[in-house]
């Protein structure tokens, strides 16, 4: 079950995260401290924060900024409560199998990690426009971070003097994710984004702006899809560059070693240098020295252990030699799933926008028709009534005119 986190611990984690990203911890980056009154009095210590509340807050902010959460809060609760449920909705946001310890932890924090990823993308929008130092981008991130914590009651943490500086360091150390070489401006970036999105054949237009805060949610989502696809291409290229040296070659060494299991060639010390299998060596020795059975069994066991050590070394070497490649290849696999998810969300979003447009048109037509009816009704003369006018003349007047002309207390004839 999820355990509550103390606000003080959250402050420390925020600072240590920024410091780890920087790679150092200077004196001016000491862990954040809660306000003085919180340190001096246990009565004023902020209440613990439930991680589920943080997930709910992250979910809400994703929706508000157009980040499109991976699933609903209800679906996530069902997934966590039902081990046999499908993990398809959150699979693009994992880095390991859902049933693993890492996968389980990542499933529980899917919205907070998606929130972080979304703002990594937001930072890249400014960087790819050549205005990464814009205060407008940071201000939006600061407001989102402040709101995120305030909604779960962490007011003491948000009001701490060092909160803004911590958030600023997080913003500064987010990956730049520059997709083009230095010197290529915003027009070149726009063309690169369009080329990457062309195979998807979206019907709604992409309208990138120099200031990303002025873009529609649709354009932001397409640019986000481009961001995830760019990362997929990058990870795939890295994996391909490593596959020969860090996978094919170790695999060939593994096969060669398994076909020629000489312990001396593998660097494993053996107490018995007799060639051949342990069983053959033991049989030959017992035939020459029938009375030394126990001693030869001991040597046989030592030889078997040496062979086992040799086998383990072969396997361990393969695992170590391929670790970097396997890590990158796994990341590339899950990244491809994320791109597929982002494309599907774009399709769904396009359908939603088209439906909203049709509904708006239908409502406009209905309103126009009703307005015409009202105007026509105002122009038409309603049923007339005969009333007596001066000199007993019969005057045709509308009911409306009659009511306005009729003195109070009189009755029409």
C-alpha positions as CSV (number, residue, x, y, z in Angstrom):
1,X,0.0,0.0,0.0
2,X,1.1,3.6,-0.6
3,X,2.7,5.3,2.4
4,X,2.1,9.0,3.2
5,X,5.1,11.3,2.7
6,X,6.1,14.0,5.0
7,X,6.2,17.5,3.6
8,X,9.8,17.9,4.9
9,X,10.8,14.7,3.1
10,X,9.2,16.1,-0.1
11,X,11.2,19.3,0.2
12,X,14.4,17.3,0.6
13,X,13.5,15.1,-2.4
14,X,12.8,18.0,-4.6
15,X,16.2,19.6,-3.8
16,X,18.1,16.3,-4.1
17,X,16.5,15.7,-7.5
18,X,17.7,19.0,-8.8
19,X,21.2,18.4,-7.4
20,X,21.4,14.9,-9.0
21,X,20.5,16.4,-12.3
22,X,23.2,19.0,-11.8
23,X,25.8,16.3,-10.8
24,X,27.0,18.3,-7.8
25,X,25.7,19.8,-4.5
26,X,27.2,23.2,-3.7
27,X,26.7,24.9,-0.3
28,X,23.9,27.1,-1.7
29,X,22.0,23.9,-2.7
30,X,21.6,22.4,0.7
31,X,18.3,20.5,1.4
32,X,15.3,22.8,1.7
33,X,14.1,23.4,5.2
34,X,10.5,23.9,6.3
35,X,9.4,27.3,7.7
36,X,10.8,28.1,11.1
37,X,7.5,27.6,12.9
38,X,7.3,24.1,11.5
39,X,10.7,23.2,12.9
40,X,10.1,24.7,16.3
41,X,6.7,23.4,17.0
42,X,5.4,19.9,16.5
43,X,1.8,21.3,16.6
44,X,2.5,23.2,13.4
45,X,4.0,20.3,11.5
46,X,2.2,19.9,8.2
47,X,0.1,16.8,7.8
48,X,1.5,13.9,5.8
49,X,0.8,13.7,2.1
50,X,-0.8,10.7,0.5
51,X,0.9,9.7,-2.8
52,X,-2.6,9.0,-4.3
53,X,-3.5,12.7,-3.8
54,X,-0.4,13.7,-5.7
55,X,-1.4,11.4,-8.5
56,X,-4.9,12.9,-8.6
57,X,-3.4,16.4,-8.6
58,X,-1.1,15.5,-11.5
59,X,-4.0,14.0,-13.4
60,X,-6.0,17.2,-13.1
61,X,-3.2,19.4,-14.2
62,X,-2.5,17.2,-17.2
63,X,-6.1,17.5,-18.3
64,X,-6.0,21.3,-17.8
65,X,-2.9,21.8,-19.9
66,X,-3.8,19.4,-22.7
67,X,-1.5,16.6,-21.5
68,X,-4.1,13.8,-21.9
69,X,-3.6,11.3,-19.0
70,X,-2.9,7.7,-20.0
71,X,-6.2,6.6,-18.5
72,X,-8.9,7.7,-16.0
73,X,-8.4,7.7,-12.3
74,X,-11.1,5.0,-12.1
75,X,-9.4,2.8,-14.6
76,X,-6.1,3.1,-12.8
77,X,-7.7,2.1,-9.5
78,X,-9.3,-0.9,-11.1
79,X,-6.0,-1.9,-12.7
80,X,-4.2,-1.7,-9.3
81,X,-7.0,-3.6,-7.6
82,X,-7.2,-6.4,-10.2
83,X,-4.0,-8.2,-10.9
84,X,-5.4,-9.9,-14.0
85,X,-6.5,-6.6,-15.6
86,X,-4.9,-5.4,-18.8
87,X,-2.0,-3.0,-18.4
88,X,-2.3,-1.8,-22.0
89,X,-3.3,1.7,-21.0
90,X,-0.2,2.4,-18.9
91,X,2.3,0.1,-20.7
92,X,3.7,3.0,-22.8
93,X,4.7,4.7,-19.5
94,X,6.6,1.8,-18.0
95,X,10.3,0.9,-18.3
96,X,9.9,-2.7,-17.1
97,X,7.4,-5.5,-17.1
98,X,4.2,-4.6,-15.3
99,X,4.6,-7.6,-13.0
100,X,8.0,-6.6,-11.8
101,X,8.7,-4.4,-8.8
102,X,9.8,-1.5,-11.0
103,X,6.7,-1.9,-13.2
104,X,4.4,-2.0,-10.2
105,X,5.9,1.2,-8.8
106,X,5.7,2.9,-12.1
107,X,2.1,2.0,-12.5
108,X,1.2,3.5,-9.2
109,X,2.9,6.8,-10.2
110,X,1.9,6.9,-13.8
111,X,0.3,10.4,-13.6
112,X,3.1,12.1,-11.7
113,X,5.6,10.7,-14.2
114,X,3.5,11.7,-17.1
115,X,3.2,15.2,-15.6
116,X,7.1,15.4,-15.5
117,X,7.4,14.1,-19.0
118,X,4.8,16.6,-20.3
119,X,6.8,19.5,-18.8
120,X,10.0,18.1,-20.2
121,X,8.2,18.5,-23.6
122,X,7.1,22.0,-22.6
123,X,10.7,23.0,-21.9
124,X,11.8,21.5,-25.3
125,X,9.2,23.8,-27.0
126,X,11.1,26.9,-25.9
127,X,14.5,25.3,-26.5
128,X,13.7,24.4,-30.1
129,X,12.6,27.9,-30.7
130,X,15.9,29.3,-29.6
131,X,14.4,31.0,-26.5
132,X,15.1,28.4,-23.8
133,X,15.8,31.1,-21.3
134,X,12.3,32.6,-21.6
135,X,10.8,33.5,-18.2
136,X,7.4,32.9,-19.6
137,X,8.1,29.2,-19.9
138,X,9.5,29.0,-16.4
139,X,6.6,31.0,-15.0
140,X,4.1,28.5,-16.4
141,X,6.0,25.6,-14.9
142,X,6.3,27.3,-11.6
143,X,2.5,27.9,-11.5
144,X,1.7,24.3,-12.5
145,X,4.1,23.0,-9.8
146,X,2.7,25.4,-7.1
147,X,-0.8,24.4,-8.0
148,X,0.1,20.7,-8.0
149,X,1.3,20.8,-4.4
150,X,-1.3,23.3,-3.1
151,X,-4.1,21.0,-4.2
152,X,-2.9,18.3,-1.9
153,X,-2.5,20.6,1.1
154,X,1.3,21.2,0.9
155,X,0.9,24.9,1.5
156,X,3.9,25.1,3.9
157,X,6.2,23.6,1.3
158,X,4.9,26.0,-1.4
159,X,5.3,29.0,0.8
160,X,8.9,28.1,1.7
161,X,11.4,30.8,0.5
162,X,13.4,28.2,-1.4
163,X,10.5,26.6,-3.2
164,X,10.8,28.8,-6.3
165,X,14.5,28.4,-6.5
166,X,14.1,24.6,-6.4
167,X,11.6,24.6,-9.1
168,X,13.8,26.9,-11.2
169,X,16.7,24.5,-10.9
170,X,14.4,21.6,-12.0
171,X,13.3,23.7,-15.0
172,X,16.9,24.6,-15.9
173,X,18.1,21.0,-15.7
174,X,15.3,19.5,-17.8
175,X,16.8,18.0,-21.0
176,X,16.9,20.6,-23.8
177,X,16.0,18.0,-26.5
178,X,17.2,20.2,-29.3
179,X,16.1,18.4,-32.5
180,X,18.2,20.5,-34.9
181,X,21.8,21.6,-35.0
182,X,22.7,25.0,-33.7
183,X,22.2,27.7,-36.2
184,X,18.9,26.3,-37.6
185,X,16.0,28.5,-36.5
186,X,12.3,28.2,-35.9
187,X,11.3,27.9,-39.6
188,X,13.6,24.8,-40.0
189,X,12.1,23.3,-36.8
190,X,8.6,23.8,-38.2
191,X,9.6,22.0,-41.4
192,X,11.2,19.1,-39.4
193,X,8.0,18.7,-37.4
194,X,5.8,18.7,-40.4
195,X,8.0,16.1,-42.2
196,X,7.8,13.8,-39.1
197,X,4.0,14.1,-38.9
198,X,3.3,13.7,-42.6
199,X,3.1,9.9,-42.6
200,X,0.2,10.1,-40.1
201,X,-2.1,12.0,-42.5
202,X,-3.9,14.1,-40.0
203,X,-6.6,16.3,-41.5
204,X,-6.5,19.2,-39.1
205,X,-3.8,21.7,-39.7
206,X,-0.6,22.2,-37.6
207,X,-0.1,25.8,-36.6
208,X,3.1,26.2,-34.7
209,X,3.8,29.6,-33.2
210,X,7.0,31.3,-32.0
211,X,5.4,31.5,-28.6
212,X,4.1,28.0,-27.7
213,X,1.7,29.4,-25.1
214,X,-0.3,30.9,-27.9
215,X,-0.9,27.5,-29.6
216,X,-4.1,25.5,-29.6
217,X,-4.2,22.2,-27.6
218,X,-4.4,20.4,-31.0
219,X,-1.1,21.9,-32.2
220,X,0.5,21.3,-28.8
221,X,-0.4,17.7,-29.0
222,X,0.9,17.2,-32.5
223,X,4.2,18.9,-31.4
224,X,4.2,16.6,-28.4
225,X,3.8,13.6,-30.7
226,X,6.7,14.9,-32.7
227,X,8.7,15.1,-29.5
228,X,8.1,11.5,-28.5
229,X,8.8,10.3,-32.1
230,X,12.1,12.2,-32.2
231,X,13.0,10.4,-28.9
232,X,12.0,7.1,-30.5
233,X,14.2,7.7,-33.5
234,X,17.1,8.8,-31.2
235,X,16.9,5.7,-29.0
236,X,16.5,3.4,-32.0
237,X,19.6,4.9,-33.6
238,X,21.6,4.4,-30.4
239,X,20.5,0.8,-30.1
240,X,21.5,0.1,-33.7
241,X,24.9,1.6,-33.2
242,X,25.5,-0.7,-30.2
243,X,24.0,-3.9,-31.5
244,X,27.2,-5.3,-33.2
245,X,29.7,-4.5,-30.5
246,X,27.5,-5.0,-27.5
247,X,25.2,-7.8,-28.6
248,X,26.4,-9.8,-31.7
249,X,30.0,-10.1,-30.6
250,X,29.2,-11.1,-27.0
251,X,26.8,-13.7,-28.4
252,X,29.4,-15.2,-30.6
253,X,31.8,-15.3,-27.7
254,X,29.1,-17.1,-25.7
255,X,28.6,-19.7,-28.4
256,X,32.4,-20.3,-28.8
257,X,32.9,-20.7,-25.1
258,X,30.0,-23.1,-24.7
259,X,31.4,-25.3,-27.5
260,X,34.9,-25.3,-26.0
261,X,34.5,-25.2,-22.2
262,X,38.2,-25.2,-21.3
263,X,38.4,-23.7,-17.8
264,X,42.0,-22.6,-18.3
265,X,40.9,-20.7,-21.5
266,X,38.1,-19.1,-19.6
267,X,40.5,-18.0,-16.8
268,X,39.0,-20.3,-14.2
269,X,41.5,-22.2,-11.9
270,X,41.0,-25.9,-11.8
271,X,42.4,-28.4,-9.3
272,X,42.3,-31.2,-11.8
273,X,44.1,-30.5,-15.2
274,X,43.2,-33.9,-16.7
275,X,41.5,-33.4,-20.0
276,X,38.0,-34.6,-20.8
277,X,34.8,-34.6,-18.9
278,X,34.7,-34.8,-15.1
279,X,33.0,-38.3,-15.3
280,X,35.7,-39.6,-17.6
281,X,38.5,-38.3,-15.4
282,X,37.0,-39.8,-12.3
283,X,36.5,-43.2,-13.9
284,X,40.1,-43.4,-15.2
285,X,41.4,-42.4,-11.8
286,X,39.3,-44.9,-9.9
287,X,40.4,-47.7,-12.2
288,X,44.1,-46.9,-11.4
289,X,43.5,-46.4,-7.6
290,X,40.5,-48.5,-6.5
291,X,41.2,-47.8,-2.8
292,X,41.1,-44.1,-3.1
293,X,37.4,-43.7,-3.9
294,X,36.6,-40.9,-1.4
295,X,39.5,-38.8,-2.5
296,X,38.6,-39.1,-6.2
297,X,35.0,-38.2,-5.5
298,X,36.2,-35.1,-3.8
299,X,38.3,-34.2,-6.8
300,X,35.3,-35.0,-9.1
301,X,33.2,-32.6,-7.1
302,X,35.8,-29.9,-7.3
303,X,36.1,-30.4,-11.1
304,X,32.3,-30.2,-11.4
305,X,32.3,-27.0,-9.4
306,X,35.1,-25.6,-11.6
307,X,33.0,-26.4,-14.7
308,X,30.0,-24.7,-13.1
309,X,32.1,-21.7,-12.4
310,X,33.3,-21.6,-16.0
311,X,29.7,-21.8,-17.2
312,X,28.6,-19.0,-14.8
313,X,31.5,-16.9,-16.0
314,X,30.4,-17.3,-19.6
315,X,26.9,-16.3,-18.8
316,X,27.9,-13.4,-16.5
317,X,30.3,-12.0,-19.2
318,X,27.5,-12.1,-21.7
319,X,25.1,-10.3,-19.4
320,X,27.7,-7.6,-18.5
321,X,28.8,-7.1,-22.1
322,X,25.3,-6.6,-23.4
323,X,23.9,-4.6,-20.5
324,X,24.1,-1.2,-22.2
325,X,22.6,-2.5,-25.4
326,X,19.7,-4.3,-23.6
327,X,19.0,-1.1,-21.6
328,X,18.8,1.1,-24.7
329,X,16.8,-1.5,-26.6
330,X,14.3,-1.8,-23.8
331,X,13.9,1.9,-23.7
332,X,13.4,2.1,-27.4
333,X,10.7,-0.6,-27.2
334,X,8.7,1.2,-24.6
335,X,9.3,4.5,-26.5
336,X,7.8,3.0,-29.6
337,X,4.7,2.0,-27.6
338,X,4.5,5.6,-26.4
339,X,4.6,7.0,-29.9
340,X,1.8,4.6,-30.9
341,X,-0.2,5.7,-27.9
342,X,0.3,9.4,-28.8
343,X,-0.8,8.8,-32.4
344,X,-4.0,7.0,-31.2
345,X,-4.7,9.9,-28.8
346,X,-4.3,12.3,-31.7
347,X,-6.8,10.3,-33.8
348,X,-9.2,10.4,-30.9
349,X,-8.6,14.1,-30.4
350,X,-9.2,14.8,-34.1
351,X,-12.5,12.9,-33.9
352,X,-13.6,14.8,-30.7
353,X,-12.8,18.2,-32.4
354,X,-14.8,17.2,-35.5
355,X,-17.7,16.2,-33.4
356,X,-17.6,19.4,-31.4
357,X,-17.5,21.4,-34.6
358,X,-20.5,19.6,-36.0
359,X,-22.4,20.1,-32.7
360,X,-21.5,23.8,-32.7
361,X,-22.7,24.2,-36.3
362,X,-25.9,22.4,-35.5
363,X,-26.5,24.7,-32.5
364,X,-25.7,27.7,-34.6
365,X,-28.3,26.7,-37.2
366,X,-30.9,26.0,-34.5
367,X,-30.2,29.4,-32.9
368,X,-30.5,31.1,-36.2
369,X,-33.8,29.4,-37.0
370,X,-35.2,30.4,-33.6
371,X,-34.0,34.0,-34.0
372,X,-35.7,34.1,-37.4
373,X,-38.9,32.8,-35.9
374,X,-38.7,35.5,-33.2
375,X,-38.1,38.3,-35.7
376,X,-41.0,37.0,-37.9
377,X,-43.3,36.8,-34.9
378,X,-42.5,40.4,-34.0
379,X,-43.3,41.6,-37.5
380,X,-46.5,39.6,-38.0
381,X,-49.9,41.0,-36.6
382,X,-51.4,38.6,-34.1
383,X,-55.2,37.8,-34.2
384,X,-57.2,41.1,-34.2
385,X,-60.1,42.0,-32.0
386,X,-62.9,44.5,-32.7
387,X,-63.1,47.3,-30.2
388,X,-65.2,50.4,-30.2
389,X,-63.4,53.6,-30.9
390,X,-64.5,57.2,-30.8
391,X,-67.9,58.0,-32.5
392,X,-68.8,54.3,-32.4
393,X,-66.5,53.5,-35.2
394,X,-65.3,50.0,-35.5
395,X,-61.5,50.1,-35.4
396,X,-59.3,47.1,-36.0
397,X,-56.6,46.9,-33.4
398,X,-54.3,44.1,-32.4
399,X,-54.6,42.5,-29.0
400,X,-51.3,44.0,-28.1
401,X,-52.4,47.5,-29.2
402,X,-55.7,47.2,-27.5
403,X,-54.1,46.2,-24.2
404,X,-51.8,49.2,-24.4
405,X,-54.6,51.6,-25.3
406,X,-57.2,50.2,-22.9
407,X,-57.6,52.4,-19.8
408,X,-57.2,50.6,-16.5
409,X,-60.6,49.2,-15.3
410,X,-62.4,49.3,-18.7
411,X,-63.7,46.3,-20.5
412,X,-63.8,46.0,-24.3
413,X,-67.1,45.5,-25.9
